[in-house]
């Protein structure tokens, strides 16, 4: 959670002109939509124009790495992708397989296109856990996503 980050989130670097795609799984829309909405609010506060943010909903978290690849292929000027999903632990190991596929897939896509993918696909034990990470507080994963993105893009600009 945001409260456990090594650096407290007090402000974001400004990233005007950045072009960002948000991809989100359709499962558990109460939580996913809250994270996407918070991300939009925080991105606009960093100077990103609404016209430079696109949002795409996919059937589930398994489809997110493919969506990221398609977006980078279609628009080489895209600076980054932020991904959201909620994967609930169940009675089987399916959730582990989904999370492994997502993490590995994002790594391959990021390496191929040399662009960041901020992964906020969260694996949780219950919907209550997901709600804690998508509420109106700083613990909302949308805040953490924008923090990670702005830190990374700022760092890259200093190279």
Secondary structure, 3 states (H helix, E strand, C coil): CHHHCCCCCCCCCCCCCCCEEEEEECCCHHHHHHHHHHHHHHHHHCCCCHHHEEEEEECCHHHHHHHHHHHHHHCCCCCEEEEEEEEECCCCCHHHHHHHHHHHHHHHHHHHHCCEEEEEEEEECCHHHHHHCCCCCCCCHHHHHHHHHHHHHHHHHCC
